[in-house]
Amino acid sequence: MRGVPLSTQADIIELARAAGVTAPQVRGRLKPDDGLGEGFIMNKAEGETLPHKILGNPAFREAESRLTQQCARELATIHQIEINPLLQSLEYFSPADLIRVQKKKYHEIGGQMPIYEYAFHWLEQNTPDATDKYLVHGDFRMGNLMIDQQGLSAVLDWELVRLGDPVQDLAYLCTPSWRFGHYEKAVGGFDRAESFLRAYAAASGAEVDPDRFRFWLIYSTLWWGVACMVMGQIWRSHADRSLERTVIGRRVSEVEIDLALLFEEILPDTISTPLNWSVPEPESVTGETEYGELLTALDEWNSSQVLPGLKGHDKFQCRVAGNALGIARRQIEWGPGYRDAASARLAAIGYDHRQLCSGLSKGDIAITTAAVWDHLRLSALERLSIDQPKYAGLKVALNKWSST
């Protein structure tokens, strides 16, 4: 999907405002003779967009309590805007088209992750019909919403607006990665999905089919996983060699946990037995300096000597560097043991990694086979404990699965 031109964004924002959507007013558009390129000028929206400054912050408690109703009302208003010639010019992809687009990206990059393969297969087997087309925002989530003390003060970032299924917008707001540490609150980290869907039904007059919602939630989760892979590929292709691209590229393992938790909700209860798994205890090291110790020393120097003197984007980049060093250190310390454990599990079920991916993709291997499901869960735990041990979904998964 391509972002819509800025001029079209301005037109749609004006149309949405006229329909009652809370978006900043467009005050002017740049012209070629302005010499400033393409763009438009809007009223300043007051408030905060950074989720970690909003969610759970006592200063925003009242605002947070209103977000469910407000988000439901804003999305219902967007979805009810009558399709006119301007909107008919927007891109439209059916659910089946969207799956094909993401699967093509995944294979072009060389993706080979078992639970991603199964997710593609599941989506293909559960694709909803696609008859009606509605205006959808396309990127309606925390981070793209301005929040003030009264709640939602502006819907921002309209570059992915298009025609599509309204339920996709609803599920996108509930994507696990958009919960920002508040994993148990599926809607943007501030409420339960059931409350949000009821509020949307009341605002729109249309009940939300739970199966359709589940489809889009799994699609949106997988979409983010592929997007993380794309970030790594952008760095690999030299299009953007920023450190952040590579660190986001490692967030694919977050999505492994997210998908496993989502699929577990629809699998037989008898499949998910407790797992005997925990993060390895640190070993006492003697003799020559090990590579993991070098990375630990570098990380400590970065956080104690470099970070305190930085501000703004440089400070952010320094923290990203710390994350990268931590990933590399944990991979050196734990990666070989995890790799051996994974190889032993695969040998026990009679497949190698490539065969497992192929079988799950084609539906030839059942995810409900206990040994297969255990392997997928353990692999997700192992990889995420290296890549992002503070990810909220890891704690949720450990509480549900671990016997230790």
GIMOSUL-V854566 format. One record per pair of residues at least 24 apart in sequence whose ideal C-beta (glycine too) atoms are under 10 Angstrom apart, sorted by the first residue. I is the first residue (numbers start at 1). GAP is how many residues later the second one is. Records with the same first field share a line. If there is no record, write none. Layout:
BEGIN
I: GAP + GAP
END
This chain:
BEGIN
1: 90 + 92 + 97 + 100 + 137 + 158 + 159 + 161 + 163 + 222
2: 89 + 157 + 158 + 160
3: 88 + 135 + 136 + 154 + 155 + 156 + 157 + 158 + 159
4: 85 + 86 + 87 + 134 + 154 + 155 + 156 + 157 + 158
5: 33 + 154
6: 24 + 31 + 32 + 33 + 34 + 152 + 153
7: 31 + 32 + 33
8: 78 + 79 + 81 + 82 + 150 + 151 + 153
9: 30 + 31 + 148 + 149 + 150 + 151 + 152
10: 29 + 30 + 31 + 32 + 148
11: 29 + 75 + 76 + 78
12: 66 + 69 + 74 + 75 + 78 + 123 + 125 + 146 + 149 + 150
13: 27 + 29 + 142 + 143 + 145 + 148
14: 26 + 72
15: 63 + 66 + 67 + 69 + 71 + 72 + 120
16: 58 + 61 + 62 + 65 + 119 + 121 + 139 + 142 + 145
17: 138
18: 63
19: 58 + 59 + 61 + 62 + 63 + 116
20: 53 + 54 + 56 + 57 + 58 + 60 + 61
21: 52 + 53 + 54 + 56 + 57 + 60 + 116 + 133 + 134 + 137
22: 48 + 51 + 52 + 55 + 123 + 124 + 129 + 130 + 131 + 132 + 133
23: 51 + 55 + 123 + 131 + 132 + 133 + 135
24: 122 + 129 + 130 + 131 + 132
42: 112 + 114
43: 111
44: 102 + 110
45: 100 + 101 + 102 + 103 + 108 + 109 + 110 + 111
46: 100 + 101 + 102 + 103 + 107 + 108
47: 98 + 99 + 100 + 101 + 102 + 103 + 104 + 105 + 106 + 107
48: 97 + 98 + 99 + 100 + 101 + 105
49: 93 + 94 + 95 + 96 + 97 + 98 + 105 + 107 + 108
50: 92 + 93 + 97 + 130
51: 90 + 91 + 92 + 94 + 96 + 127 + 128 + 129 + 130 + 131 + 137 + 138 + 139
52: 90 + 91 + 128 + 129 + 137
53: 94
54: 88 + 89 + 91 + 93 + 94 + 126 + 134 + 135 + 136
55: 87 + 92 + 124 + 125 + 126 + 127 + 130 + 133 + 134 + 135
56: 124 + 125 + 126 + 129 + 133 + 134
57: 90
59: 90
60: 87 + 88 + 89 + 91 + 130
61: 88
62: 87 + 88 + 89
63: 84 + 85 + 86 + 87 + 88 + 89 + 90 + 127
64: 83 + 87 + 121 + 124 + 125 + 126 + 127
65: 86 + 125 + 126
66: 81 + 84 + 85 + 86 + 124
67: 75 + 78 + 80 + 84 + 85 + 106 + 120 + 121 + 122 + 123 + 124 + 129 + 132
68: 83 + 117 + 119 + 120 + 122 + 123 + 124 + 127 + 128 + 129 + 130 + 131 + 132
69: 82 + 83 + 122 + 126 + 127 + 130 + 131 + 133 + 134
70: 75 + 77 + 80 + 81 + 82 + 83 + 85 + 129 + 133
71: 69 + 70 + 71 + 74 + 80 + 81 + 84 + 98 + 99 + 102 + 116 + 117 + 119 + 120 + 125 + 128 + 129 + 132
72: 98 + 101 + 115 + 119 + 123 + 124 + 125 + 126 + 127 + 128 + 129 + 130 + 131 + 132
73: 79 + 126 + 127 + 129 + 130 + 131
74: 63 + 66 + 71 + 78 + 80 + 81 + 95 + 129
75: 61 + 62 + 65 + 80 + 91 + 94 + 95 + 97 + 98 + 121 + 124 + 125 + 128 + 129
76: 90 + 93 + 94 + 123 + 124 + 125 + 126 + 127 + 128 + 129 + 130
77: 58 + 78 + 126 + 127
78: 56 + 57 + 58 + 59 + 60 + 62 + 77 + 80 + 83 + 88 + 91
79: 55 + 56 + 57 + 58 + 85 + 86 + 87 + 88 + 90 + 91 + 121 + 124 + 125 + 127
80: 54 + 55 + 86 + 123 + 124 + 125 + 126
81: 53 + 54
82: 53
83: 49 + 50 + 51 + 52 + 80
84: 51
86: 49
87: 46 + 47 + 48 + 74 + 75 + 76
88: 45 + 75
89: 74
90: 43 + 45 + 46 + 48 + 71 + 72 + 73 + 74
91: 47 + 69 + 70 + 71 + 72 + 73
92: 38 + 41 + 42 + 44 + 70 + 71 + 72
93: 37 + 69 + 70 + 71 + 72
94: 33 + 34 + 35 + 36 + 37 + 39 + 70 + 71
95: 28 + 29 + 31 + 32 + 33 + 34 + 35 + 69 + 70 + 72 + 73 + 117 + 120 + 121 + 124
96: 27 + 28 + 31 + 32 + 33 + 34
97: 30 + 33
98: 25 + 29 + 32 + 66 + 67 + 70 + 118 + 121 + 125
99: 24 + 25 + 28 + 116 + 120 + 123 + 124
100: 24
101: 122 + 125
102: 117 + 120 + 121 + 123 + 124 + 125 + 128
103: 119 + 123 + 258
104: 122
105: 118 + 121 + 122 + 124 + 125 + 128
106: 116 + 119 + 120 + 123 + 124
107: 254
108: 121 + 122 + 125
109: 117 + 120 + 121 + 123 + 124 + 127 + 140
110: 119 + 123
111: 114 + 115 + 118 + 122 + 141 + 246
112: 241 + 242 + 244 + 245 + 246 + 249
113: 112 + 116 + 139 + 140 + 142 + 143 + 146 + 240 + 244 + 247 + 263 + 266 + 267 + 270
114: 142 + 232 + 237 + 239 + 242 + 243 + 244 + 245 + 246 + 247 + 251 + 253 + 258 + 261 + 262 + 265 + 266
115: 107 + 110 + 140 + 141 + 142 + 143 + 144 + 145 + 148 + 242 + 245 + 252 + 258 + 260 + 261 + 262 + 264 + 265
116: 106 + 109 + 110 + 113 + 136 + 139 + 140 + 143 + 241 + 244 + 245
117: 239 + 240 + 241 + 242 + 243 + 244 + 245 + 248
118: 141 + 142 + 145 + 238 + 239 + 241 + 242 + 243 + 245 + 247 + 248 + 249 + 254 + 258
119: 99 + 100 + 102 + 103 + 106 + 107 + 136 + 137 + 139 + 140 + 141 + 143 + 144 + 241 + 242 + 248
120: 99 + 102 + 106 + 240 + 241
121: 238 + 239 + 240 + 241 + 242 + 243 + 244 + 246
122: 92 + 93 + 96 + 97 + 100 + 137 + 140 + 141 + 144 + 238 + 241 + 245
123: 92 + 93 + 95 + 96 + 99
124: 237 + 239
125: 238
126: 85 + 86 + 88 + 89 + 92 + 93 + 140
127: 88 + 92
128: 37 + 39 + 40 + 81 + 83 + 84 + 85 + 87 + 88
129: 36 + 83
130: 34 + 35
131: 34
132: 31 + 32 + 33 + 34
133: 29 + 30 + 31 + 32
134: 28 + 29 + 30 + 31 + 32 + 33 + 34 + 35
135: 26 + 27 + 28 + 29 + 31 + 34
136: 24 + 25 + 26 + 27 + 28 + 29 + 30 + 31 + 32 + 33 + 34 + 36
137: 24 + 25 + 27 + 29 + 31 + 32 + 35 + 36
138: 24 + 25 + 26 + 30 + 31 + 34
139: 30 + 33 + 34
140: 28 + 29 + 30 + 32 + 33 + 38 + 48
141: 28 + 31 + 32 + 33 + 34 + 36 + 37 + 38 + 39 + 47 + 48 + 79
142: 31 + 36 + 37 + 38 + 40 + 45 + 46 + 47 + 48
143: 35 + 37 + 45
144: 29 + 34
145: 28 + 43
147: 43
164: 52
165: 47 + 50 + 51
166: 34 + 38 + 40 + 42 + 46 + 50
167: 30 + 33 + 39 + 41 + 42 + 43 + 44 + 45 + 46 + 47 + 48 + 49 + 50
168: 44 + 45 + 47 + 48 + 49 + 51 + 52 + 55
169: 31 + 47 + 51
170: 26 + 27 + 30 + 34 + 38 + 42 + 43 + 46 + 47 + 50
171: 26 + 37 + 41 + 42 + 43 + 44 + 45 + 46 + 47 + 48 + 49 + 50
172: 44 + 45 + 47 + 48 + 49 + 51 + 52
173: 44 + 47
174: 39 + 42 + 43 + 46 + 47
175: 41 + 42 + 43 + 44 + 45 + 46 + 47 + 48 + 49 + 80 + 83
176: 41 + 44 + 45 + 48 + 78 + 79 + 81 + 82 + 83 + 85 + 86 + 215 + 216 + 217 + 220
177: 43 + 44 + 46 + 47 + 48 + 50 + 51 + 74 + 77 + 78 + 81 + 214 + 215 + 216
178: 42 + 43 + 46
179: 79 + 213 + 214
180: 212
181: 209 + 210 + 211 + 212
182: 210
183: 74 + 75 + 78 + 208 + 209 + 210 + 211 + 212 + 213 + 214
184: 208 + 212
186: 31
189: 203
193: 24
211: 55
214: 48 + 51 + 52
217: 41 + 45 + 48
218: 40 + 41 + 44 + 45 + 48
220: 38
221: 33 + 34 + 37 + 38 + 40 + 41
222: 33 + 36 + 37 + 40
223: 32
224: 27 + 28 + 30 + 31 + 34
225: 26 + 27 + 28 + 29 + 30 + 31 + 33 + 34
226: 26 + 29
227: 24 + 25 + 28
228: 24 + 25 + 26 + 27
229: 26
242: 75 + 78
243: 74 + 75 + 77 + 78 + 80 + 81
244: 72 + 73 + 76 + 77 + 79 + 80
245: 75
246: 74 + 78 + 81
247: 72 + 73 + 74 + 75 + 76 + 77 + 79 + 80 + 140 + 141
248: 72
249: 138
250: 73 + 74 + 77 + 81 + 133 + 134 + 136 + 137 + 138
251: 133 + 136 + 137 + 140
252: 131 + 132 + 135
253: 126 + 127 + 128 + 129 + 130 + 131 + 132 + 133 + 134 + 135 + 138 + 140 + 141
254: 126 + 129 + 130 + 133 + 134 + 137 + 138 + 139 + 140
255: 125 + 129 + 138
256: 120 + 121 + 123 + 124 + 125 + 126 + 127 + 128 + 131 + 137 + 141
257: 120 + 123 + 124 + 126 + 127 + 131 + 134 + 135 + 136 + 137 + 138 + 139 + 140 + 141
258: 122 + 126 + 133 + 135 + 138 + 139
259: 117 + 121
260: 107 + 113 + 116 + 117 + 119 + 120 + 121 + 133 + 137 + 140 + 141
261: 116 + 119 + 132 + 135 + 136 + 139 + 140
263: 104 + 105 + 110 + 113
264: 109 + 113 + 133 + 136 + 137
267: 100 + 101 + 106
268: 100 + 105
270: 98 + 100
271: 96 + 97 + 98 + 99 + 101 + 102 + 103 + 106
272: 98 + 101 + 102 + 105 + 128 + 129
273: 97 + 100 + 101 + 104 + 128 + 130
274: 126 + 127 + 128 + 129 + 130
275: 99 + 102 + 103 + 106 + 122 + 123 + 125 + 126 + 127 + 128 + 129
276: 102 + 125 + 126 + 127 + 128
277: 64 + 97 + 100 + 101 + 104 + 105 + 108 + 120 + 121 + 124 + 125 + 126 + 127
278: 103 + 107 + 120 + 124 + 125 + 126
279: 51 + 55 + 102 + 103 + 106 + 107 + 110 + 115 + 119 + 125
280: 50 + 53 + 54 + 57 + 58 + 102 + 105
282: 51
283: 50
285: 48
290: 42 + 43
291: 37 + 38 + 41 + 42
292: 36 + 37 + 38 + 39 + 40 + 41 + 42
293: 36 + 39 + 40
294: 31 + 34 + 35 + 38
295: 29 + 30 + 31 + 32 + 33 + 34 + 35 + 36 + 37 + 38
296: 29 + 30 + 33 + 36 + 37
297: 28 + 32
298: 24 + 27 + 30 + 31
299: 24 + 25 + 26 + 27 + 29 + 30
300: 25
301: 24
323: 64 + 65 + 67
326: 60 + 61 + 62 + 63 + 64
327: 59 + 60 + 61 + 62
328: 58
329: 57
330: 55 + 56 + 57 + 58 + 59
331: 52 + 55 + 56
332: 54
333: 53
334: 48 + 51 + 52
335: 47 + 48 + 51
337: 45
338: 40 + 41 + 43 + 44 + 45 + 47 + 48
339: 43
341: 34 + 37 + 38 + 41
342: 33 + 36 + 37 + 40 + 41
345: 26 + 27 + 29 + 30 + 31 + 33 + 34
346: 25 + 26 + 29 + 33
348: 26 + 27
349: 25 + 26
351: 24
353: 26
374: 27
377: 24 + 25
END
